[in-house]
């Protein structure tokens, strides 16, 4: 039997349609290709690596120094650099620990989703819980890949001066004072010249690496902030509405359901506690877009003959449907805002009690 549409269902269609178009408009305005944000888009795609106007002459020797500057234009709101994707907000914490956290979260959440599908068959994927859980898996999968790439960059591009900076400064001062023999000074200057060439080449390699990370960084950032709102609304609806008031055969409390509505938040909060990703408000639009896609998916499968509504408040056959849909649209704001408050609390509390260890990244 196809989807039966009543007059009040058009109000529901309008609520979802306005939310969908509004989210797309916000994304286009803040991260799209509009003329007003061309400057921000250029800065984002280049990841704020800007060469000086002088440039490098094509006939210049390999020892010619190149001056690089960072643009004085303020960073676009929500800008994320390539290093923010895989570094921690805790000073001295090796990137491999963030990699280990993300890999562990990816494997465990993937295992629980596979367990859920095996127990209840693939039809469970019609639930928003499984959509959210899948999105969390995608985020941690992307995070694992990006963190692994970051560890490779860390080991291959970590300059020796970070480890032996004092000794190099000592040698430089002794050369200038003439306390080191001429032959040693000559060798040092030769190494310094070679180091200039290596640093110049390393700069171009780093620039290329950052530009290649742009798309994946954007995708990872968007999935992270979508997960934040989706996890909050999923767990709050399950623990505060469905479990006590709306009994459901699939959503009964057991080890599997309890874990799926707990681990998603636990792993995401652990990642938030150590990552250095920004959390701008305008990316609420991705969260809204995600939920709109889920609702439209429900309408499509019911129009194709699927009869069961996974959640009673999505049914279109009741005159109360417009009120339910309006409330669902509005509740996205406090759910996303709650996670934003957690981010602000993290920055405020950690920077106050651990000023030497915690690094503000935005």
C-alpha positions in Angstrom: 0.0 0.0 0.0 1.4 3.4 -1.0 1.6 6.5 1.2 -1.7 8.1 1.8 -1.4 11.9 1.9 -3.9 14.2 3.8 -4.2 17.9 3.5 -2.2 18.5 6.8 0.7 16.4 5.5 1.5 19.3 3.1 2.4 21.3 6.2 4.9 18.6 7.1 6.3 18.6 3.6 6.6 22.4 3.9 8.4 22.2 7.3 11.0 19.7 5.9 11.3 21.5 2.6 12.0 24.9 4.2 14.5 23.3 6.6 16.2 21.5 3.7 16.4 24.6 1.5 17.4 26.8 4.4 20.3 24.4 5.3 21.5 24.4 1.7 21.4 28.2 1.6 23.4 28.5 4.8 26.0 26.0 3.5 26.2 27.9 0.2 26.5 31.2 1.9 29.2 30.2 4.4 31.1 27.5 2.5 29.8 27.7 -1.1 30.9 29.4 -4.2 29.1 32.8 -3.8 30.9 35.9 -4.9 30.8 37.3 -1.4 32.9 34.5 0.0 35.4 34.0 -2.8 38.1 35.3 -0.5 37.2 32.9 2.3 37.0 30.0 -0.2 40.5 30.8 -1.6 41.9 31.0 1.9 40.3 27.7 2.9 41.4 25.8 -0.2 45.0 27.0 0.2 44.8 26.3 4.0 46.3 29.8 4.6 49.6 29.1 3.0 50.4 32.2 1.0 53.6 33.0 -0.8 55.1 36.4 -0.9 54.6 38.6 -3.9 58.3 38.3 -4.8 58.1 34.6 -5.5 61.0 32.5 -6.8 62.7 33.4 -10.0 62.9 30.5 -12.5 66.7 31.0 -12.9 67.5 31.4 -9.2 69.9 29.0 -7.6 68.8 26.4 -5.1 70.2 28.5 -2.2 68.0 31.5 -2.9 65.9 32.3 0.2 62.2 32.4 -0.2 60.1 34.5 2.1 56.6 33.1 3.0 54.1 35.1 4.9 50.7 34.3 6.4 47.9 36.4 5.1 46.7 39.2 7.4 43.1 38.5 6.5 41.3 37.0 9.5 40.6 33.3 9.3 37.1 32.4 7.9 34.8 31.3 10.7 35.1 27.5 11.1 38.4 27.3 9.2 40.3 24.2 10.0 43.9 23.7 9.0 45.3 20.3 8.0 47.3 19.9 11.2 44.1 20.5 13.3 42.7 17.3 11.9 45.2 15.0 13.5 46.9 17.0 16.3 45.7 17.3 19.9 44.6 20.3 22.0 47.0 18.9 24.7 50.6 20.1 24.4 53.0 17.3 24.0 50.4 14.6 23.3 51.7 12.5 20.4 49.4 12.3 17.4 49.6 8.5 17.5 47.4 8.6 20.7 44.6 10.3 18.8 45.1 7.8 16.0 44.7 4.9 18.5 41.5 6.5 20.0 39.9 6.9 16.6 40.9 3.4 15.4 39.6 1.8 18.5 36.3 3.7 18.3 36.0 2.8 14.6 36.5 -0.9 15.2 34.2 -1.1 18.3 31.3 0.9 16.7 31.7 -1.1 13.5 31.4 -4.3 15.5 28.3 -3.2 17.3 26.6 -2.1 14.0 27.5 -5.5 12.5 26.0 -7.2 15.6 22.8 -5.2 15.2 22.4 -6.1 11.6 23.1 -9.8 12.2 20.5 -9.9 15.1 17.7 -8.0 13.4 18.6 -8.2 9.7 19.4 -5.2 7.4 15.9 -3.7 7.9 17.2 -2.0 11.1 18.8 0.5 8.8 15.5 2.3 8.5 16.0 3.6 12.1 17.6 7.0 12.8 19.7 5.3 15.5 21.5 3.2 12.9 21.9 6.2 10.6 23.6 8.1 13.4 25.7 5.1 14.3 26.8 4.7 10.7 27.7 8.4 10.5 29.8 8.1 13.7 31.6 5.1 12.1 32.2 7.2 9.0 33.7 10.0 11.0 36.0 7.7 13.0 37.0 6.0 9.8 37.9 9.3 8.2 39.6 10.3 11.4 41.7 7.2 11.4 42.9 7.7 7.9 43.6 11.4 8.4 45.4 10.7 11.7 47.5 7.9 10.1 48.5 10.4 7.4 49.2 13.0 10.0 51.5 10.6 11.9 53.4 9.9 8.6 53.7 13.7 8.1 54.8 14.1 11.7 57.6 11.6 11.4 58.8 12.6 7.9 58.6 16.4 8.4 59.5 16.9 12.0 62.6 19.1 11.8 65.7 18.2 13.9 65.8 21.7 15.4 62.8 20.7 17.5 64.9 18.1 19.3 68.4 19.7 19.1 67.5 23.4 18.9 69.8 24.4 21.8 72.8 22.7 20.4 72.3 24.3 16.9 72.0 27.7 18.5 75.2 27.1 20.5 77.1 26.1 17.4 75.9 29.1 15.5 77.0 31.5 18.2 80.4 29.8 18.4 80.9 30.2 14.7 80.1 33.8 14.8 82.5 34.4 17.7 85.2 32.4 15.9 85.7 29.9 18.7 85.3 27.0 16.2 88.1 26.3 13.8 87.7 27.6 10.2 87.3 24.1 8.7 84.5 23.3 11.2 82.9 26.7 10.4 83.1 25.9 6.7 81.4 22.6 7.2 78.7 24.1 9.3 78.0 26.8 6.7 77.8 24.2 4.0 75.3 22.2 6.1 73.4 25.5 6.7 73.2 26.2 3.0 72.1 22.6 2.3 69.6 23.0 5.1 68.2 26.1 3.5 67.5 24.1 0.3 66.0 21.3 2.2 63.7 23.6 4.2 62.7 25.3 0.9 61.8 22.0 -0.6 60.1 20.9 2.6 58.0 24.1 2.5 56.7 23.2 -1.0 56.0 19.6 0.1 54.2 20.8 3.1 52.1 23.2 1.0 51.1 20.4 -1.3 50.2 18.1 1.6 48.0 20.8 3.1 46.2 21.4 -0.1 45.6 17.7 -0.7 44.1 17.5 2.8 41.6 20.2 2.1 38.8 18.1 0.8 39.1 15.3 3.3 39.5 17.8 6.1 36.3 19.6 5.0 34.5 16.2 4.8 35.8 15.1 8.2 34.9 18.4 9.9 31.4 18.4 8.5 30.8 14.8 9.6 32.2 15.6 13.0 29.7 18.4 13.6 26.8 16.5 12.1 27.6 13.6 14.4 27.6 15.9 17.4 24.0 17.0 16.9 22.8 13.6 15.7 24.2 11.8 18.7 22.6 14.2 21.1 19.2 14.0 19.6 19.3 10.2 19.1 20.3 9.5 22.7 18.0 12.0 24.3 15.0 10.8 22.3 15.8 7.2 23.1 16.5 7.6 26.9 13.9 10.3 27.6 11.0 9.6 25.2 11.0 6.2 23.5 12.2 4.1 26.4 9.8 5.4 29.1 6.8 6.4 26.9 6.9 4.7 23.5 7.7 1.0 23.8 9.1 -0.5 20.6 10.1 -4.1 19.9 13.4 -3.1 18.2 14.2 -0.3 20.7 13.7 -2.3 23.9 16.5 -1.8 26.4 19.1 -4.6 26.2 22.9 -4.8 26.0 23.0 -4.0 22.3 20.5 -1.1 22.3 22.0 0.3 25.6 25.5 0.2 24.1 24.5 1.7 20.8 22.9 4.7 22.6 25.9 5.1 24.9 29.1 4.3 23.0 28.3 6.7 20.2 28.3 9.6 22.7 31.2 8.3 24.8 33.6 7.9 21.9 32.6 11.2 20.4 33.1 13.0 23.7 36.5 11.3 24.2 37.5 12.5 20.7 36.3 16.0 21.5 38.3 16.1 24.7 41.6 15.6 22.8 41.1 16.9 19.3 41.6 20.5 18.2 38.8 20.8 15.7 36.7 24.0 15.7 32.9 24.0 16.2 31.2 26.9 14.5 27.5 27.4 14.8 26.7 27.6 11.1 27.4 24.0 10.5 24.2 23.2 12.3 23.0 23.3 8.7 24.7 19.9 8.1 22.9 18.4 11.0 19.5 19.7 9.7 20.3 18.5 6.2 21.1 15.0 7.6 17.8 14.7 9.4 15.9 16.1 6.4 17.5 13.4 4.3 16.4 10.7 6.8 12.8 12.0 6.8 12.6 12.2 3.0 14.0 8.6 2.9 11.1 7.5 5.1 8.6 9.2 2.9 10.1 7.5 -0.2 10.1 4.0 1.2 6.5 4.4 2.5 5.5 5.7 -0.9 7.0 2.5 -2.3 4.9 0.3 0.0 6.8 0.1 3.3 4.2 0.1 6.0 5.9 0.4 9.4 6.9 3.8 10.7 10.1 3.4 12.9 9.0 6.3 15.1 5.4 7.2 15.9 6.1 10.9 15.6 7.0 10.5 12.0 3.6 9.2 11.0 1.7 11.3 8.5 -1.7 9.8 9.1 -2.4 11.8 12.2 -3.7 15.4 12.4 -1.0 16.0 15.0 1.8 15.3 12.4 2.5 19.0 11.6 3.0 19.8 15.4 5.3 16.8 15.7 7.3 17.8 12.7 7.6 21.4 13.8 8.9 20.2 17.3 11.4 17.9 15.7 12.7 20.8 13.5 13.0 23.1 16.5 14.7 20.6 18.8 17.7 20.4 16.5 18.8 23.8 17.7 19.1 23.0 21.5 20.6 19.6 20.7 23.3 21.2 18.6 23.6 24.0 21.1 24.1 21.5 24.0 27.2 20.0 22.2 28.4 23.5 21.5 28.2 24.3 25.2 30.3 21.2 25.9 32.9 22.5 23.6 32.9 25.9 25.3 33.1 24.2 28.7 36.1 22.2 27.5 37.9 25.3 26.4 37.0 27.3 29.5 37.7 24.7 32.1 40.8 23.1 30.6 42.4 26.4 29.8 41.8 27.6 33.4 43.0 24.5 35.2 45.7 23.4 32.8 47.0 26.6 31.2 50.4 25.1 30.4 49.1 21.8 28.9 46.0 22.9 27.1 46.2 24.7 23.7 43.4 26.8 22.4 43.1 26.1 18.7 40.3 28.5 17.9 
